[in-house]
Amino acid sequence: MSDLPAFLLRHTVTVEALTGEGPYGPEYDDATTVRCFVDDKRRLVRDATGGQVVSETTVYMPLSTTCPVGSRVTVNGRTTTVLVSARRDGGGLPTPDHLEVALQ
């Protein structure tokens, strides 16, 4: 398998990918709409610094999506920040390759 099957991509989110820091704070790319699967479930995750934080939502997106840590994501009318972004690439194995994103 190469990507998540289309029938699983039941939701849409708006992603503003973090591009870096500017003189006035974080800078973001233009907003893009992404088809995905949203799992609203509270869980503990480790952030970029290794600390435990609570994630309210996990979003499963196509692997080609650009959504690094710190990006803004609007899901279900709520704008939040990416805590963890993990590429799940099976390297040619028959797995559904995707990007798993834990949101604040």
N, C-alpha and C positions, 0 to 999 in steps of 0.2 A: 504494500500500500504506500501511497505517497503522501496524501493529505488526509485530513479528517473527511469522512464521507459527507456529502452535501446535505443529506437528510438530518444530520446531527446539528447543523448550523442553523438553529431555529431562532436565534436572537440577533440583534445588531447593537453595536456600541460605537461611540465616536472616540477616536484615538488622536491625541495631540502628542506626538513623539517628542521627548526631550532632546534638544539638539546641543545644549551646552549652557554655560553661564554667561550672561551679559552684564553690562554695567548696572542694570537695574534688577538683576535677579535671573531666574531661570528663563531660557528661551525655548520656544516650542515650534515644531513644524506645523503646517496647516492641518486643520482637522480632516480626518478621513473616516468614513463609515466602514465598519468591518463586520461581516457576518461571522457569528461565533456561537458558542454554547456557554451560557452563564449558569454558574452554580452558586446560589446565595446560601452560603454556609459559613458560619464563624469557625475559624481554626487558628491555631498558633503556627506562625512561620518564622523563619530567621531572615532578618533584613540584610542589606548589603554589609553592615558592620558586624553581623553575627549575633545581634541581640534578638530576643524573642519579642514579636509583636503580634497583635491580633489582626487577622485578615477577615473582612466581612464577606468578600465575594471572590470567587475564582473564575476566570474567563479562559476558555480554550479557543484559540484562534488558529487560522492557517499558519503554517511554519514561515511563510514568506512575509508575515506581518512584522513591521518595525515598531517595537514597543518596549524600550529600555526602562530600567528602574528610574523612577522620578517622573515618568510621563503622566499626562492627565488623561483619564478615561471617563467618559460619561456613560453610565449604565443605569437604566430604569429611572432616568431623570435626575440622577445624582452624579455630580462630578467628584472624582476621587483621584488618588495618586497610586501609582504602581509601587508596591513594596518589593516584589520579587518577580523576575521574568526568567523563565526556564525553557530552553529549547529541548523538545522531546523528539529527537531524530533517531530513528532506528537504524540508520546507516545501511539501508537496503533490505533490512529484515521486514517481514510482512506485518508491520505495526502502523497505527495511524499517527503519522508525524504531525506535530502541532507545537504551538507556543502556549505554555501555561503561565498565566499572569495572575498573581495574588494582589488584590486591591485592598486599600485601607478601609 
